[in-house]
Amino acid sequence: MDNPPRRKKSARFVEIAALAGVSVATVDRVLNERGSVSVRARAQVVAAARQLGVPRLLPDTRHGLVHIDIVLPDNRSPFFQRLNLALQRGVAMLDKRLVVHRLWTPDQDEAALLRAITQRRHQRQALIVAAPDTPAVRAALQQARARGEHIAMVVTRVDEVPDAAYVGIDNYAAGRTAGYLLGRLCRKVGRILLLSSRRDYRGHLERSRGCREVLAAQFPELECDAHSSETHDDPDKCYWAVSQAFQRGDVIAGIYNTGAGSPGIEAALRRFALDKVCWVTHEISDDHRLYMQQGLLDVVIDQDPDTQAIRALQHVLAALEMAPADASVSLAGEFRLYLPENMGQQPYLG
């Protein structure tokens, strides 16, 4: 069978020129990236070629540098260290026209966070951020979107920010999973102690709520705290919360910690627990591997910071039309369950 005749390049250039309102010579200079063409004409030609479905790699219409800010809390937990390393590795592979500014704000200093979001030292096009869901932060992110900045949220979601992408895990589902595991693994009837990093982080609230709901519905013999103890990922605060519960004489059947600070929990269990307490927490860090090896920690729910970093960068690049759009970015990321039998030995920050 004869192949259909191929359309001449010049014929396709004529169509693009007519649609873009420029000359065929201008189309040739733009698509073959030779000669000087105005920014406006370049954009018109590329838009026309895209509209006509021209089967070729089209030139980038952007000129100059593209600025992206990454704003994270100055949190020294293993998870945030790993997330920072993953973003660092991802940024190293980006186009040289992308200038990424990495900013850390004190963990509980909302004013510093708001300055990082609102006070721009350059023409910022995109923002990757982990932030609490407070009215002031919400308003600052809404203003950034109104300026045309593209936003990707990692770790936790801030509500009511139009067209912002959340690339983290489904924290509510993770909390429900923790509740189910506690219900199945606890060896005695008693109290489930809930520890949470921060109550203004929606992710921690969702994890705690999910855990409570499953325990109340499926395992009513396990009494669950109405409110979680706020620890700010501080081992000393975790130690105090657990030791206080034991010293009150509570029968502690299980512990769910939605954040970090595990060395404090480990120390309190060794000092006060007379028998096995089921313990579920987050992130497959080196200390958690050790505690699982020793039989103290039962299950780790890991939110895969490496994939969150990749998904955040993919979203802002696609929004900037510098990479193909990925529909999966709109879906919640997957979390992983680790037990002593599948936890591996590779260093968490290696």
Buried (B, 14 or more C-beta within 10 A) or exposed (E): EEEEEEEEEEEBBEBBBEBBEBEBEBBBBBBEEEEEBEEEBBBBBBBBBEEEEBEEEEBBBBEEEBBBBBBBBEBEBBBBBBBBBBBEEBBEEBEEEBBBBBBBBEBBEBEBBBEBBBEBEEEBBBBBBBBBBBEBBBBBBBEBBEEEBBBBBBBBBBEEBEEBBBBBBBBBBBBBBBBBBBBEBBEBEBBBBBBBBBEBBBBBBBBBBBBBBBBEEEBEEBBBBEEBBBBBBBBEBBBBBBBBBBEEEEEBBBBBBBBBBBBBBBBBBEEBBEEBBBBBBBBBBBBBBEBBEEEBBBBBBBBBBBBBBBBBBBBBBBBBEBBEEBEEBEEBBEBEBBEBEEBEEEEBEE
